[in-house]
Amino acid sequence: MVKIIYKKVDEGLDLGKYFFLIIVKVFRHSGFIRGFLGDVFFMGLMFYSLKAIYDFNKEKLLLNLLFLAYIVEISQYFKILEYLNLSNNAFLKLLFGATFDVMDLVAYSIGTFLVWSTLYFQKIKKDKIA
């Protein structure tokens, strides 16, 4: 019985993720929802996508994703693509983005914390079931 409830909670979390994606798509013209909440959700999306491909160490993966997000954002601040004469490369412009915003760093940090919190509480639930 407890395992069935636990499975339903996991399914609910999955539905919640897709529901949030729909909200971001519908409100794509809203700066806060598309910009800030999109960046918060991006960390979870990247984490769970990579975890689905390979069984990485959860904590290391999460910290590496945060580090990578910070590096990309800081490279925007220092205009690395312009410095390297790569600003005409459409793929790199898409990958690195265009403008630095300190709120992106905050959003990535919040997203990382939310993923970590989810992992922590899932572990607690799993320990209680066992």
Buried (B, 14 or more C-beta within 10 A) or exposed (E): EEEEEBEEEEEEEEEEEEEBEEBBEEBEEBEEBBBBBBBBBBBBBBBBEBBEEEEBEBEEBBEBBBEEBBEBBEBBEEBBBEEEEEBEEEEBEEEBBEEBBEEBBEBBBBBBBBBBEBBEEBEEBEEEEE
